[in-house]
């Protein structure tokens, strides 16, 4: 910390997310109000609308790129 070398790893301290508030857990309790989901959908849509479009010569957003990113998560 504060040295002259190049950092090779970073650590952060995060607050633990209350696991009882995960959507799958809330769904099990029948505790996912439509208003909450609608609000989340609006926020995600607004975020995406605020971004500049990807240049046509970039592969980002193609079905292949989306599929590859999805495969990395499963």
PQR file with spaces between the fields and no chain letter, atoms N, CA, C, O and H, PARSE charges and radii, in Angstrom:
ATOM       1  N    UNK     1       0.846   -1.172    0.000 -0.4000 1.5000
ATOM       2  CA   UNK     1       0.000    0.000    0.000 -0.0000 2.0000
ATOM       3  C    UNK     1       0.892    1.235    0.000  0.5500 1.7000
ATOM       4  O    UNK     1       1.729    1.417    0.883 -0.5500 1.4000
ATOM       5  N    UNK     2       0.698    2.055   -0.984 -0.4000 1.5000
ATOM       6  CA   UNK     2       1.485    3.278   -1.070 -0.0000 2.0000
ATOM       7  C    UNK     2       2.906    3.063   -1.562  0.5500 1.7000
ATOM       8  O    UNK     2       3.720    3.986   -1.516 -0.5500 1.4000
ATOM       9  H    UNK     2       0.018    1.907   -1.702  0.4000 1.0000
ATOM      10  N    UNK     3       3.223    1.848   -2.038 -0.4000 1.5000
ATOM      11  CA   UNK     3       4.570    1.561   -2.515 -0.0000 2.0000
ATOM      12  C    UNK     3       4.793    2.046   -3.929  0.5500 1.7000
ATOM      13  O    UNK     3       3.915    2.651   -4.545 -0.5500 1.4000
ATOM      14  H    UNK     3       2.562    1.099   -2.075  0.4000 1.0000
ATOM      15  N    UNK     4       5.981    1.771   -4.432 -0.4000 1.5000
ATOM      16  CA   UNK     4       6.352    2.213   -5.770 -0.0000 2.0000
ATOM      17  C    UNK     4       6.012    1.204   -6.857  0.5500 1.7000
ATOM      18  O    UNK     4       5.977    1.561   -8.035 -0.5500 1.4000
ATOM      19  H    UNK     4       6.694    1.279   -3.932  0.4000 1.0000
ATOM      20  N    UNK     5       5.764   -0.041   -6.488 -0.4000 1.5000
ATOM      21  CA   UNK     5       5.519   -1.082   -7.479 -0.0000 2.0000
ATOM      22  C    UNK     5       4.141   -0.987   -8.107  0.5500 1.7000
ATOM      23  O    UNK     5       3.288   -0.211   -7.675 -0.5500 1.4000
ATOM      24  H    UNK     5       5.793   -0.330   -5.531  0.4000 1.0000
ATOM      25  N    UNK     6       3.949   -1.787   -9.125 -0.4000 1.5000
ATOM      26  CA   UNK     6       2.661   -1.865   -9.805 -0.0000 2.0000
ATOM      27  C    UNK     6       1.734   -2.785   -9.023  0.5500 1.7000
ATOM      28  O    UNK     6       2.113   -3.915   -8.715 -0.5500 1.4000
ATOM      29  H    UNK     6       4.642   -2.417   -9.476  0.4000 1.0000
ATOM      30  N    UNK     7       0.534   -2.330   -8.697 -0.4000 1.5000
ATOM      31  CA   UNK     7      -0.395   -3.205   -7.964 -0.0000 2.0000
ATOM      32  C    UNK     7      -0.720   -4.443   -8.791  0.5500 1.7000
ATOM      33  O    UNK     7      -0.876   -4.366  -10.010 -0.5500 1.4000
ATOM      34  H    UNK     7       0.226   -1.412   -8.948  0.4000 1.0000
ATOM      35  N    UNK     8      -0.820   -5.570   -8.124 -0.4000 1.5000
ATOM      36  CA   UNK     8      -1.169   -6.796   -8.837 -0.0000 2.0000
ATOM      37  C    UNK     8      -2.501   -7.359   -8.379  0.5500 1.7000
ATOM      38  O    UNK     8      -3.052   -8.250   -9.026 -0.5500 1.4000
ATOM      39  H    UNK     8      -0.694   -5.633   -7.134  0.4000 1.0000
ATOM      40  N    UNK     9      -3.018   -6.859   -7.290 -0.4000 1.5000
ATOM      41  CA   UNK     9      -4.307   -7.331   -6.800 -0.0000 2.0000
ATOM      42  C    UNK     9      -4.903   -6.239   -5.915  0.5500 1.7000
ATOM      43  O    UNK     9      -4.187   -5.542   -5.197 -0.5500 1.4000
ATOM      44  H    UNK     9      -2.571   -6.135   -6.765  0.4000 1.0000
ATOM      45  N    UNK    10      -6.202   -6.108   -5.981 -0.4000 1.5000
ATOM      46  CA   UNK    10      -6.883   -5.109   -5.175 -0.0000 2.0000
ATOM      47  C    UNK    10      -7.856   -5.819   -4.247  0.5500 1.7000
ATOM      48  O    UNK    10      -8.392   -6.875   -4.585 -0.5500 1.4000
ATOM      49  H    UNK    10      -6.783   -6.674   -6.565  0.4000 1.0000
ATOM      50  N    UNK    11      -8.076   -5.246   -3.100 -0.4000 1.5000
ATOM      51  CA   UNK    11      -9.056   -5.797   -2.165 -0.0000 2.0000
ATOM      52  C    UNK    11      -9.985   -4.668   -1.738  0.5500 1.7000
ATOM      53  O    UNK    11      -9.549   -3.543   -1.495 -0.5500 1.4000
ATOM      54  H    UNK    11      -7.640   -4.389   -2.826  0.4000 1.0000
ATOM      55  N    UNK    12     -11.247   -4.983   -1.654 -0.4000 1.5000
ATOM      56  CA   UNK    12     -12.217   -4.015   -1.165 -0.0000 2.0000
ATOM      57  C    UNK    12     -13.065   -4.686   -0.101  0.5500 1.7000
ATOM      58  O    UNK    12     -13.212   -5.908   -0.076 -0.5500 1.4000
ATOM      59  H    UNK    12     -11.601   -5.898   -1.851  0.4000 1.0000
ATOM      60  N    UNK    13     -13.600   -3.893    0.744 -0.4000 1.5000
ATOM      61  CA   UNK    13     -14.490   -4.412    1.774 -0.0000 2.0000
ATOM      62  C    UNK    13     -15.897   -3.979    1.407  0.5500 1.7000
ATOM      63  O    UNK    13     -16.173   -2.795    1.214 -0.5500 1.4000
ATOM      64  H    UNK    13     -13.481   -2.901    0.723  0.4000 1.0000
ATOM      65  N    UNK    14     -16.776   -4.957    1.316 -0.4000 1.5000
ATOM      66  CA   UNK    14     -18.150   -4.663    0.935 -0.0000 2.0000
ATOM      67  C    UNK    14     -19.090   -5.107    2.046  0.5500 1.7000
ATOM      68  O    UNK    14     -18.798   -6.033    2.802 -0.5500 1.4000
ATOM      69  H    UNK    14     -16.552   -5.918    1.473  0.4000 1.0000
ATOM      70  N    UNK    15     -20.206   -4.432    2.122 -0.4000 1.5000
ATOM      71  CA   UNK    15     -21.236   -4.891    3.053 -0.0000 2.0000
ATOM      72  C    UNK    15     -21.892   -6.122    2.472  0.5500 1.7000
ATOM      73  O    UNK    15     -22.105   -6.211    1.263 -0.5500 1.4000
ATOM      74  H    UNK    15     -20.443   -3.679    1.507  0.4000 1.0000
ATOM      75  N    UNK    16     -22.214   -7.071    3.334 -0.4000 1.5000
ATOM      76  CA   UNK    16     -22.881   -8.298    2.884 -0.0000 2.0000
ATOM      77  C    UNK    16     -24.326   -7.970    2.527  0.5500 1.7000
ATOM      78  O    UNK    16     -25.038   -7.322    3.296 -0.5500 1.4000
ATOM      79  H    UNK    16     -22.041   -6.998    4.316  0.4000 1.0000
ATOM      80  N    UNK    17     -24.741   -8.419    1.370 -0.4000 1.5000
ATOM      81  CA   UNK    17     -26.120   -8.232    0.931 -0.0000 2.0000
ATOM      82  C    UNK    17     -27.004   -9.178    1.726  0.5500 1.7000
ATOM      83  O    UNK    17     -26.684  -10.357    1.872 -0.5500 1.4000
ATOM      84  H    UNK    17     -24.164   -8.945    0.746  0.4000 1.0000
ATOM      85  N    UNK    18     -28.102   -8.672    2.235 -0.4000 1.5000
ATOM      86  CA   UNK    18     -29.042   -9.489    3.002 -0.0000 2.0000
ATOM      87  C    UNK    18     -29.617  -10.576    2.099  0.5500 1.7000
ATOM      88  O    UNK    18     -30.400  -10.288    1.193 -0.5500 1.4000
ATOM      89  H    UNK    18     -28.363   -7.714    2.117  0.4000 1.0000
ATOM      90  N    UNK    19     -29.231  -11.812    2.345 -0.4000 1.5000
ATOM      91  CA   UNK    19     -29.617  -12.934    1.491 -0.0000 2.0000
ATOM      92  C    UNK    19     -31.126  -13.140    1.436  0.5500 1.7000
ATOM      93  O    UNK    19     -31.637  -13.725    0.481 -0.5500 1.4000
ATOM      94  H    UNK    19     -28.595  -12.047    3.080  0.4000 1.0000
ATOM      95  N    UNK    20     -31.837  -12.669    2.445 -0.4000 1.5000
ATOM      96  CA   UNK    20     -33.295  -12.812    2.435 -0.0000 2.0000
ATOM      97  C    UNK    20     -33.943  -11.897    1.398  0.5500 1.7000
ATOM      98  O    UNK    20     -35.130  -12.038    1.104 -0.5500 1.4000
ATOM      99  H    UNK    20     -31.421  -12.194    3.221  0.4000 1.0000
ATOM     100  N    UNK    21     -33.167  -10.958    0.842 -0.4000 1.5000
ATOM     101  CA   UNK    21     -33.702  -10.030   -0.149 -0.0000 2.0000
ATOM     102  C    UNK    21     -33.398  -10.440   -1.584  0.5500 1.7000
ATOM     103  O    UNK    21     -33.780   -9.736   -2.520 -0.5500 1.4000
ATOM     104  H    UNK    21     -32.203  -10.844    1.082  0.4000 1.0000
ATOM     105  N    UNK    22     -32.717  -11.569   -1.772 -0.4000 1.5000
ATOM     106  CA   UNK    22     -32.491  -12.067   -3.127 -0.0000 2.0000
ATOM     107  C    UNK    22     -33.836  -12.374   -3.768  0.5500 1.7000
ATOM     108  O    UNK    22     -34.756  -12.850   -3.104 -0.5500 1.4000
ATOM     109  H    UNK    22     -32.407  -12.141   -1.013  0.4000 1.0000
ATOM     110  N    UNK    23     -33.942  -12.099   -5.062 -0.4000 1.5000
ATOM     111  CA   UNK    23     -35.236  -12.275   -5.723 -0.0000 2.0000
ATOM     112  C    UNK    23     -35.726  -13.711   -5.678  0.5500 1.7000
ATOM     113  O    UNK    23     -36.926  -13.942   -5.534 -0.5500 1.4000
ATOM     114  H    UNK    23     -33.194  -11.712   -5.602  0.4000 1.0000
ATOM     115  N    UNK    24     -34.828  -14.683   -5.797 -0.4000 1.5000
ATOM     116  CA   UNK    24     -35.301  -16.069   -5.755 -0.0000 2.0000
ATOM     117  C    UNK    24     -35.858  -16.421   -4.385  0.5500 1.7000
ATOM     118  O    UNK    24     -36.825  -17.175   -4.281 -0.5500 1.4000
ATOM     119  H    UNK    24     -33.853  -14.495   -5.914  0.4000 1.0000
ATOM     120  N    UNK    25     -35.252  -15.880   -3.331 -0.4000 1.5000
ATOM     121  CA   UNK    25     -35.736  -16.122   -1.967 -0.0000 2.0000
ATOM     122  C    UNK    25     -37.064  -15.403   -1.759  0.5500 1.7000
ATOM     123  O    UNK    25     -37.993  -15.958   -1.172 -0.5500 1.4000
ATOM     124  H    UNK    25     -34.466  -15.267   -3.415  0.4000 1.0000
ATOM     125  N    UNK    26     -37.147  -14.179   -2.238 -0.4000 1.5000
ATOM     126  CA   UNK    26     -38.399  -13.433   -2.103 -0.0000 2.0000
ATOM     127  C    UNK    26     -39.518  -14.094   -2.892  0.5500 1.7000
ATOM     128  O    UNK    26     -40.667  -14.108   -2.452 -0.5500 1.4000
ATOM     129  H    UNK    26     -36.393  -13.729   -2.714  0.4000 1.0000
ATOM     130  N    UNK    27     -39.186  -14.640   -4.054 -0.4000 1.5000
ATOM     131  CA   UNK    27     -40.200  -15.333   -4.853 -0.0000 2.0000
ATOM     132  C    UNK    27     -40.739  -16.542   -4.094  0.5500 1.7000
ATOM     133  O    UNK    27     -41.941  -16.807   -4.114 -0.5500 1.4000
ATOM     134  H    UNK    27     -38.252  -14.629   -4.412  0.4000 1.0000
ATOM     135  N    UNK    28     -39.853  -17.270   -3.428 -0.4000 1.5000
ATOM     136  CA   UNK    28     -40.282  -18.427   -2.626 -0.0000 2.0000
ATOM     137  C    UNK    28     -41.283  -18.008   -1.551  0.5500 1.7000
ATOM     138  O    UNK    28     -42.183  -18.768   -1.196 -0.5500 1.4000
ATOM     139  H    UNK    28     -38.877  -17.055   -3.412  0.4000 1.0000
ATOM     140  N    UNK    29     -41.114  -16.785   -1.037 -0.4000 1.5000
ATOM     141  CA   UNK    29     -42.020  -16.268    0.003 -0.0000 2.0000
ATOM     142  C    UNK    29     -43.228  -15.561   -0.604  0.5500 1.7000
ATOM     143  O    UNK    29     -44.060  -15.019    0.123 -0.5500 1.4000
ATOM     144  H    UNK    29     -40.382  -16.167   -1.325  0.4000 1.0000
ATOM     145  N    UNK    30     -43.326  -15.565   -1.923 -0.4000 1.5000
ATOM     146  CA   UNK    30     -44.379  -14.824   -2.620 -0.0000 2.0000
ATOM     147  C    UNK    30     -44.317  -13.348   -2.232  0.5500 1.7000
ATOM     148  O    UNK    30     -45.331  -12.725   -1.916 -0.5500 1.4000
ATOM     149  H    UNK    30     -42.650  -16.006   -2.513  0.4000 1.0000
ATOM     150  N    UNK    31     -43.093  -12.805   -2.265 -0.4000 1.5000
ATOM     151  CA   UNK    31     -42.836  -11.436   -1.822 -0.0000 2.0000
ATOM     152  C    UNK    31     -42.093  -10.638   -2.901  0.5500 1.7000
ATOM     153  O    UNK    31     -41.104   -9.961   -2.617 -0.5500 1.4000
ATOM     154  H    UNK    31     -42.270  -13.310   -2.522  0.4000 1.0000
ATOM     155  N    UNK    32     -42.582  -10.729   -4.135 -0.4000 1.5000
ATOM     156  CA   UNK    32     -42.021   -9.927   -5.222 -0.0000 2.0000
ATOM     157  C    UNK    32     -43.146   -9.102   -5.840  0.5500 1.7000
ATOM     158  O    UNK    32     -43.745   -9.511   -6.834 -0.5500 1.4000
ATOM     159  H    UNK    32     -43.385  -11.278   -4.366  0.4000 1.0000
ATOM     160  N    UNK    33     -43.431   -7.951   -5.256 -0.4000 1.5000
ATOM     161  CA   UNK    33     -44.533   -7.136   -5.775 -0.0000 2.0000
ATOM     162  C    UNK    33     -44.260   -6.664   -7.204  0.5500 1.7000
ATOM     163  O    UNK    33     -43.119   -6.383   -7.571 -0.5500 1.4000
ATOM     164  H    UNK    33     -42.945   -7.619   -4.448  0.4000 1.0000
ATOM     165  N    UNK    34     -45.311   -6.586   -7.989 -0.4000 1.5000
ATOM     166  CA   UNK    34     -45.200   -6.132   -9.379 -0.0000 2.0000
ATOM     167  C    UNK    34     -44.564   -4.748   -9.446  0.5500 1.7000
ATOM     168  O    UNK    34     -43.796   -4.467  -10.366 -0.5500 1.4000
ATOM     169  H    UNK    34     -46.237   -6.815   -7.690  0.4000 1.0000
ATOM     170  N    UNK    35     -44.869   -3.895   -8.496 -0.4000 1.5000
ATOM     171  CA   UNK    35     -44.309   -2.535   -8.486 -0.0000 2.0000
ATOM     172  C    UNK    35     -42.783   -2.574   -8.386  0.5500 1.7000
ATOM     173  O    UNK    35     -42.101   -1.789   -9.044 -0.5500 1.4000
ATOM     174  H    UNK    35     -45.492   -4.124   -7.749  0.4000 1.0000
ATOM     175  N    UNK    36     -42.249   -3.474   -7.577 -0.4000 1.5000
ATOM     176  CA   UNK    36     -40.800   -3.609   -7.440 -0.0000 2.0000
ATOM     177  C    UNK    36     -40.170   -4.041   -8.765  0.5500 1.7000
ATOM     178  O    UNK    36     -39.160   -3.480   -9.190 -0.5500 1.4000
ATOM     179  H    UNK    36     -42.803   -4.112   -7.043  0.4000 1.0000
ATOM     180  N    UNK    37     -40.765   -5.030   -9.406 -0.4000 1.5000
ATOM     181  CA   UNK    37     -40.236   -5.528  -10.671 -0.0000 2.0000
ATOM     182  C    UNK    37     -40.369   -4.494  -11.783  0.5500 1.7000
ATOM     183  O    UNK    37     -39.472   -4.356  -12.615 -0.5500 1.4000
ATOM     184  H    UNK    37     -41.586   -5.486   -9.060  0.4000 1.0000
ATOM     185  N    UNK    38     -41.482   -3.768  -11.799 -0.4000 1.5000
ATOM     186  CA   UNK    38     -41.679   -2.712  -12.793 -0.0000 2.0000
ATOM     187  C    UNK    38     -40.647   -1.611  -12.609  0.5500 1.7000
ATOM     188  O    UNK    38     -40.081   -1.119  -13.586 -0.5500 1.4000
ATOM     189  H    UNK    38     -42.211   -3.880  -11.123  0.4000 1.0000
ATOM     190  N    UNK    39     -40.399   -1.222  -11.369 -0.4000 1.5000
ATOM     191  CA   UNK    39     -39.410   -0.190  -11.075 -0.0000 2.0000
ATOM     192  C    UNK    39     -38.017   -0.645  -11.512  0.5500 1.7000
ATOM     193  O    UNK    39     -37.273    0.126  -12.118 -0.5500 1.4000
ATOM     194  H    UNK    39     -40.858   -1.621  -10.576  0.4000 1.0000
ATOM     195  N    UNK    40     -37.668   -1.882  -11.208 -0.4000 1.5000
ATOM     196  CA   UNK    40     -36.371   -2.412  -11.621 -0.0000 2.0000
ATOM     197  C    UNK    40     -36.255   -2.419  -13.145  0.5500 1.7000
ATOM     198  O    UNK    40     -35.231   -2.014  -13.694 -0.5500 1.4000
ATOM     199  H    UNK    40     -38.273   -2.508  -10.715  0.4000 1.0000
ATOM     200  N    UNK    41     -37.294   -2.876  -13.820 -0.4000 1.5000
ATOM     201  CA   UNK    41     -37.280   -2.916  -15.284 -0.0000 2.0000
ATOM     202  C    UNK    41     -37.105   -1.515  -15.863  0.5500 1.7000
ATOM     203  O    UNK    41     -36.377   -1.334  -16.838 -0.5500 1.4000
ATOM     204  H    UNK    41     -38.127   -3.206  -13.374  0.4000 1.0000
ATOM     205  N    UNK    42     -37.764   -0.531  -15.273 -0.4000 1.5000
ATOM     206  CA   UNK    42     -37.618    0.859  -15.749 -0.0000 2.0000
ATOM     207  C    UNK    42     -36.190    1.353  -15.559  0.5500 1.7000
ATOM     208  O    UNK    42     -35.625    1.991  -16.447 -0.5500 1.4000
ATOM     209  H    UNK    42     -38.356   -0.677  -14.480  0.4000 1.0000
ATOM     210  N    UNK    43     -35.608    1.059  -14.400 -0.4000 1.5000
ATOM     211  CA   UNK    43     -34.238    1.495  -14.134 -0.0000 2.0000
ATOM     212  C    UNK    43     -33.253    0.866  -15.114  0.5500 1.7000
ATOM     213  O    UNK    43     -32.359    1.543  -15.622 -0.5500 1.4000
ATOM     214  H    UNK    43     -36.067    0.540  -13.678  0.4000 1.0000
ATOM     215  N    UNK    44     -33.416   -0.416  -15.377 -0.4000 1.5000
ATOM     216  CA   UNK    44     -32.528   -1.095  -16.327 -0.0000 2.0000
ATOM     217  C    UNK    44     -32.718   -0.515  -17.728  0.5500 1.7000
ATOM     218  O    UNK    44     -31.740   -0.253  -18.428 -0.5500 1.4000
ATOM     219  H    UNK    44     -34.142   -0.966  -14.965  0.4000 1.0000
ATOM     220  N    UNK    45     -33.965   -0.315  -18.139 -0.4000 1.5000
ATOM     221  CA   UNK    45     -34.241    0.249  -19.466 -0.0000 2.0000
ATOM     222  C    UNK    45     -33.675    1.663  -19.581  0.5500 1.7000
ATOM     223  O    UNK    45     -33.068    2.005  -20.596 -0.5500 1.4000
ATOM     224  H    UNK    45     -34.760   -0.527  -17.570  0.4000 1.0000
ATOM     225  N    UNK    46     -33.867    2.484  -18.551 -0.4000 1.5000
ATOM     226  CA   UNK    46     -33.342    3.854  -18.576 -0.0000 2.0000
ATOM     227  C    UNK    46     -31.821    3.852  -18.669  0.5500 1.7000
ATOM     228  O    UNK    46     -31.236    4.657  -19.393 -0.5500 1.4000
ATOM     229  H    UNK    46     -34.360    2.206  -17.726  0.4000 1.0000
ATOM     230  N    UNK    47     -31.188    2.949  -17.936 -0.4000 1.5000
ATOM     231  CA   UNK    47     -29.734    2.845  -17.992 -0.0000 2.0000
ATOM     232  C    UNK    47     -29.285    2.520  -19.416  0.5500 1.7000
ATOM     233  O    UNK    47     -28.380    3.162  -19.949 -0.5500 1.4000
ATOM     234  H    UNK    47     -31.663    2.295  -17.347  0.4000 1.0000
ATOM     235  N    UNK    48     -29.914    1.533  -20.019 -0.4000 1.5000
ATOM     236  CA   UNK    48     -29.528    1.137  -21.371 -0.0000 2.0000
ATOM     237  C    UNK    48     -29.811    2.243  -22.384  0.5500 1.7000
ATOM     238  O    UNK    48     -29.039    2.433  -23.324 -0.5500 1.4000
ATOM     239  H    UNK    48     -30.649    1.011  -19.585  0.4000 1.0000
ATOM     240  N    UNK    49     -30.908    2.971  -22.202 -0.4000 1.5000
ATOM     241  CA   UNK    49     -31.220    4.076  -23.118 -0.0000 2.0000
ATOM     242  C    UNK    49     -30.210    5.210  -22.993  0.5500 1.7000
ATOM     243  O    UNK    49     -30.006    5.961  -23.946 -0.5500 1.4000
ATOM     244  H    UNK    49     -31.535    2.817  -21.438  0.4000 1.0000
ATOM     245  N    UNK    50     -29.573    5.344  -21.825 -0.4000 1.5000
ATOM     246  CA   UNK    50     -28.635    6.441  -21.604 -0.0000 2.0000
ATOM     247  C    UNK    50     -27.265    6.183  -22.230  0.5500 1.7000
ATOM     248  O    UNK    50     -26.443    7.096  -22.313 -0.5500 1.4000
ATOM     249  H    UNK    50     -29.739    4.734  -21.050  0.4000 1.0000
ATOM     250  N    UNK    51     -27.014    4.964  -22.665 -0.4000 1.5000
ATOM     251  CA   UNK    51     -25.709    4.620  -23.224 -0.0000 2.0000
ATOM     252  C    UNK    51     -25.650    4.929  -24.720  0.5500 1.7000
ATOM     253  O    UNK    51     -26.656    4.828  -25.422 -0.5500 1.4000
ATOM     254  H    UNK    51     -27.681    4.222  -22.597  0.4000 1.0000
ATOM     255  N    UNK    52     -24.472    5.305  -25.195 -0.4000 1.5000
ATOM     256  CA   UNK    52     -24.352    5.534  -26.641 -0.0000 2.0000
ATOM     257  C    UNK    52     -24.430    4.200  -27.379  0.5500 1.7000
ATOM     258  O    UNK    52     -24.058    3.163  -26.829 -0.5500 1.4000
ATOM     259  H    UNK    52     -23.655    5.387  -24.624  0.4000 1.0000
ATOM     260  N    UNK    53     -24.907    4.222  -28.609 -0.4000 1.5000
ATOM     261  CA   UNK    53     -24.963    2.971  -29.373 -0.0000 2.0000
ATOM     262  C    UNK    53     -23.557    2.465  -29.679  0.5500 1.7000
ATOM     263  O    UNK    53     -22.607    3.242  -29.770 -0.5500 1.4000
ATOM     264  H    UNK    53     -25.209    5.064  -29.056  0.4000 1.0000
ATOM     265  N    UNK    54     -23.447    1.176  -29.832 -0.4000 1.5000
ATOM     266  CA   UNK    54     -22.172    0.557  -30.197 -0.0000 2.0000
ATOM     267  C    UNK    54     -21.954    0.756  -31.695  0.5500 1.7000
ATOM     268  O    UNK    54     -22.883    0.626  -32.491 -0.5500 1.4000
ATOM     269  H    UNK    54     -24.219    0.545  -29.758  0.4000 1.0000
ATOM     270  N    UNK    55     -20.731    1.067  -32.062 -0.4000 1.5000
ATOM     271  CA   UNK    55     -20.408    1.266  -33.479 -0.0000 2.0000
ATOM     272  C    UNK    55     -20.692   -0.009  -34.268  0.5500 1.7000
ATOM     273  O    UNK    55     -20.527   -1.120  -33.764 -0.5500 1.4000
ATOM     274  H    UNK    55     -19.975    1.173  -31.415  0.4000 1.0000
ATOM     275  N    UNK    56     -21.119    0.175  -35.503 -0.4000 1.5000
ATOM     276  CA   UNK    56     -21.481   -0.958  -36.357 -0.0000 2.0000
ATOM     277  C    UNK    56     -20.325   -1.925  -36.592  0.5500 1.7000
ATOM     278  O    UNK    56     -20.548   -3.107  -36.852 -0.5500 1.4000
ATOM     279  H    UNK    56     -21.253    1.077  -35.912  0.4000 1.0000
ATOM     280  N    UNK    57     -19.090   -1.430  -36.503 -0.4000 1.5000
ATOM     281  CA   UNK    57     -17.945   -2.304  -36.768 -0.0000 2.0000
ATOM     282  C    UNK    57     -17.469   -3.056  -35.526  0.5500 1.7000
ATOM     283  O    UNK    57     -16.441   -3.732  -35.568 -0.5500 1.4000
ATOM     284  H    UNK    57     -18.908   -0.470  -36.291  0.4000 1.0000
ATOM     285  N    UNK    58     -18.202   -2.945  -34.430 -0.4000 1.5000
ATOM     286  CA   UNK    58     -17.859   -3.647  -33.188 -0.0000 2.0000
ATOM     287  C    UNK    58     -18.767   -4.860  -33.024  0.5500 1.7000
ATOM     288  O    UNK    58     -19.965   -4.780  -33.294 -0.5500 1.4000
ATOM     289  H    UNK    58     -19.037   -2.396  -34.396  0.4000 1.0000
ATOM     290  N    UNK    59     -18.204   -5.983  -32.582 -0.4000 1.5000
ATOM     291  CA   UNK    59     -19.023   -7.194  -32.447 -0.0000 2.0000
ATOM     292  C    UNK    59     -19.914   -7.195  -31.202  0.5500 1.7000
ATOM     293  O    UNK    59     -20.790   -8.050  -31.072 -0.5500 1.4000
ATOM     294  H    UNK    59     -17.231   -6.049  -32.363  0.4000 1.0000
ATOM     295  N    UNK    60     -19.699   -6.249  -30.291 -0.4000 1.5000
ATOM     296  CA   UNK    60     -20.485   -6.210  -29.066 -0.0000 2.0000
ATOM     297  C    UNK    60     -21.965   -6.081  -29.394  0.5500 1.7000
ATOM     298  O    UNK    60     -22.360   -5.204  -30.162 -0.5500 1.4000
ATOM     299  H    UNK    60     -18.987   -5.554  -30.397  0.4000 1.0000
ATOM     300  N    UNK    61     -22.769   -6.939  -28.825 -0.4000 1.5000
ATOM     301  CA   UNK    61     -24.202   -6.888  -29.058 -0.0000 2.0000
ATOM     302  C    UNK    61     -24.687   -7.837  -30.125  0.5500 1.7000
ATOM     303  O    UNK    61     -25.893   -8.017  -30.292 -0.5500 1.4000
ATOM     304  H    UNK    61     -22.448   -7.651  -28.202  0.4000 1.0000
ATOM     305  N    UNK    62     -23.771   -8.448  -30.850 -0.4000 1.5000
ATOM     306  CA   UNK    62     -24.195   -9.448  -31.829 -0.0000 2.0000
ATOM     307  C    UNK    62     -24.689  -10.679  -31.077  0.5500 1.7000
ATOM     308  O    UNK    62     -24.302  -10.894  -29.928 -0.5500 1.4000
ATOM     309  H    UNK    62     -22.791   -8.302  -30.714  0.4000 1.0000
ATOM     310  N    UNK    63     -25.522  -11.475  -31.696 -0.4000 1.5000
ATOM     311  CA   UNK    63     -25.982  -12.690  -31.009 -0.0000 2.0000
ATOM     312  C    UNK    63     -24.825  -13.553  -30.515  0.5500 1.7000
ATOM     313  O    UNK    63     -24.901  -14.136  -29.434 -0.5500 1.4000
ATOM     314  H    UNK    63     -25.837  -11.301  -32.629  0.4000 1.0000
ATOM     315  N    UNK    64     -23.756  -13.635  -31.302 -0.4000 1.5000
ATOM     316  CA   UNK    64     -22.605  -14.453  -30.910 -0.0000 2.0000
ATOM     317  C    UNK    64     -21.920  -13.896  -29.662  0.5500 1.7000
ATOM     318  O    UNK    64     -21.538  -14.653  -28.770 -0.5500 1.4000
ATOM     319  H    UNK    64     -23.694  -13.161  -32.181  0.4000 1.0000
ATOM     320  N    UNK    65     -21.769  -12.585  -29.602 -0.4000 1.5000
ATOM     321  CA   UNK    65     -21.115  -11.962  -28.450 -0.0000 2.0000
ATOM     322  C    UNK    65     -21.970  -12.101  -27.197  0.5500 1.7000
ATOM     323  O    UNK    65     -21.454  -12.373  -26.113 -0.5500 1.4000
ATOM     324  H    UNK    65     -22.080  -11.970  -30.327  0.4000 1.0000
ATOM     325  N    UNK    66     -23.265  -11.917  -27.347 -0.4000 1.5000
ATOM     326  CA   UNK    66     -24.170  -12.063  -26.201 -0.0000 2.0000
ATOM     327  C    UNK    66     -24.146  -13.501  -25.706  0.5500 1.7000
ATOM     328  O    UNK    66     -24.095  -13.745  -24.501 -0.5500 1.4000
ATOM     329  H    UNK    66     -23.685  -11.696  -28.227  0.4000 1.0000
ATOM     330  N    UNK    67     -24.182  -14.446  -26.625 -0.4000 1.5000
ATOM     331  CA   UNK    67     -24.158  -15.865  -26.256 -0.0000 2.0000
ATOM     332  C    UNK    67     -22.849  -16.217  -25.550  0.5500 1.7000
ATOM     333  O    UNK    67     -22.865  -16.936  -24.551 -0.5500 1.4000
ATOM     334  H    UNK    67     -24.223  -14.248  -27.604  0.4000 1.0000
ATOM     335  N    UNK    68     -21.718  -15.722  -26.052 -0.4000 1.5000
ATOM     336  CA   UNK    68     -20.423  -16.008  -25.434 -0.0000 2.0000
ATOM     337  C    UNK    68     -20.368  -15.462  -24.012  0.5500 1.7000
ATOM     338  O    UNK    68     -19.883  -16.142  -23.107 -0.5500 1.4000
ATOM     339  H    UNK    68     -21.705  -15.137  -26.864  0.4000 1.0000
ATOM     340  N    UNK    69     -20.856  -14.250  -23.808 -0.4000 1.5000
ATOM     341  CA   UNK    69     -20.868  -13.668  -22.461 -0.0000 2.0000
ATOM     342  C    UNK    69     -21.770  -14.473  -21.537  0.5500 1.7000
ATOM     343  O    UNK    69     -21.431  -14.691  -20.374 -0.5500 1.4000
ATOM     344  H    UNK    69     -21.249  -13.698  -24.543  0.4000 1.0000
ATOM     345  N    UNK    70     -22.906  -14.911  -22.041 -0.4000 1.5000
ATOM     346  CA   UNK    70     -23.827  -15.714  -21.239 -0.0000 2.0000
ATOM     347  C    UNK    70     -23.172  -17.031  -20.845  0.5500 1.7000
ATOM     348  O    UNK    70     -23.296  -17.469  -19.701 -0.5500 1.4000
ATOM     349  H    UNK    70     -23.181  -14.734  -22.986  0.4000 1.0000
ATOM     350  N    UNK    71     -22.479  -17.663  -21.783 -0.4000 1.5000
ATOM     351  CA   UNK    71     -21.835  -18.947  -21.510 -0.0000 2.0000
ATOM     352  C    UNK    71     -20.775  -18.823  -20.417  0.5500 1.7000
ATOM     353  O    UNK    71     -20.560  -19.769  -19.659 -0.5500 1.4000
ATOM     354  H    UNK    71     -22.379  -17.307  -22.712  0.4000 1.0000
ATOM     355  N    UNK    72     -20.111  -17.671  -20.327 -0.4000 1.5000
ATOM     356  CA   UNK    72     -19.101  -17.457  -19.289 -0.0000 2.0000
ATOM     357  C    UNK    72     -19.714  -17.448  -17.894  0.5500 1.7000
ATOM     358  O    UNK    72     -19.018  -17.700  -16.910 -0.5500 1.4000
ATOM     359  H    UNK    72     -20.286  -16.902  -20.943  0.4000 1.0000
ATOM     360  N    UNK    73     -21.002  -17.161  -17.802 -0.4000 1.5000
ATOM     361  CA   UNK    73     -21.664  -17.086  -16.501 -0.0000 2.0000
ATOM     362  C    UNK    73     -22.291  -18.398  -16.069  0.5500 1.7000
ATOM     363  O    UNK    73     -22.785  -18.504  -14.946 -0.5500 1.4000
ATOM     364  H    UNK    73     -21.567  -16.956  -18.601  0.4000 1.0000
ATOM     365  N    UNK    74     -22.283  -19.401  -16.939 -0.4000 1.5000
ATOM     366  CA   UNK    74     -22.923  -20.671  -16.584 -0.0000 2.0000
ATOM     367  C    UNK    74     -21.982  -21.813  -16.682  0.5500 1.7000
ATOM     368  O    UNK    74     -22.364  -22.953  -16.416 -0.5500 1.4000
ATOM     369  H    UNK    74     -21.882  -19.315  -17.851  0.4000 1.0000
